Amino acid sequence: MEDIRGPDIKELAEKDYIKGMKYKDIAAKYNVSLNTVKSWKQRYKWNRKGVHTKEKVCIQKKNNKKSVQEPMQQEFLDNSELTDKQRLFCLYYIKTFNQTMAAIKAGYSPERAHVTGSELVRNSKVKAYIKELKGKMTEELFIDAMDVLNKYVEIAFSDITDYLTFGQKEVPIIGPFGPMKDEEGNELTKVVNYVDFKESSIIDGTIVSEVRQGKEGVSIKFEDRMKALDKLSQYFDLFPDNFKRKIEEEKVKQSREKLELEKSKVVGSDEKVGDDGFLEALKGEVQEVWSNE
C-alpha cells in the first residue's frame, strides 16, 4: 500500500534550518520547544554547509541583506572550527568566567578541569569565539546582557547626591527653655552639618540594597560599586577607549575613598577629619556601608 503520509516534522524543520531560519522561529512554527529543535539539530546532524551550499546561494541572491545576515549569525554560533565541547565551554565561560566550572559543565573530566579550562582560554580559536560571543550577546542563548551591563554602569557610577543632600546650615541655639537670645534680644544661631534623605519616589531604589534605622542613626547600604567596576572590566572589549579609562579612574577613586574612610576610623577626629566634623556627621546620621566588608 502506498505511503500517503506527509513529510516528517523533523524533515520540514531541517529544511527551514538549512534555509537560515532561527531556532526560535522553527520552534514557534512547529509548536515545539527551543530545546527540542536544538536536540534535533545535534541528533540528526543538521548542517547548512556542503550539500546544501547551492540552495543557500540561491536564497541569498533572492533575499535582501538583512535576511542574509541572520543565517550567517547562526552559522557563527555553530562554529565548525570548534568541537561541541569547546563551544559549550565558551557558552558556560561567558556566563561565569570560571574556567574550571565551565570545563566541567561542558563535559570535560572534573579531575583535569582546571588544567583543561586554562588550556582552552589560551587556545586562539576558543579565545576568538569567546570574544565574538561577548560582542553578539544573542537573544537565543543569553538574557539581555546589555541591560545587565547597563545596571552595572549605573551602580559603578552612582552619585550619592542622587539619594541625599548634605552640607552646612545655620540653626537657632536651643537652650533648656527654648531658643537662646543675646542681650539685645537677637536669636543666637550656630552652623551645623546636616544630611537629608530624598523621597524614595524620586530615587532609583534598585541601587540601594538596604536602609535601616539603628542606634547611631540611619544607615544606607548601596550595591557594591567596586564589584560592579570589576564586572565591567571583564567586558572591556565592548566599550570605547574613553569609557575604559573612566572605569579605571573610578576604580582608583573608589579605592582611595575606601582607604580614607578606613584611616578616619583609626585616626579619629584628631586630624583633618575633626576640623569641620563633617565626616562624623555622616557617620552619625547616614553611613554608606560597603557590602564587601
Secondary structure by P-SEA (a helix, b strand, c coil): ccccccccaaaaaaaaaaacccaaaaaaaacccaaaaaaaaaaacccccccaaaaaaaaaaaccaaaaaaaaaaaaaacccccaaaaaaaaaaaacccaaaaaaaacccccaaaaaaaaaaacaaaaaaaaaaaaacccccccaaaaaaaaaaaaaaccccccbbbbbbbbcccccccccccccccbbbbbbbbcccccccccccccccccccccccbbbbcccaaaaaaaaaaacccccaaaaaaaaaaaaaaaaaaaaaaaaaaacccccccccaaaaaaaaccccccccc
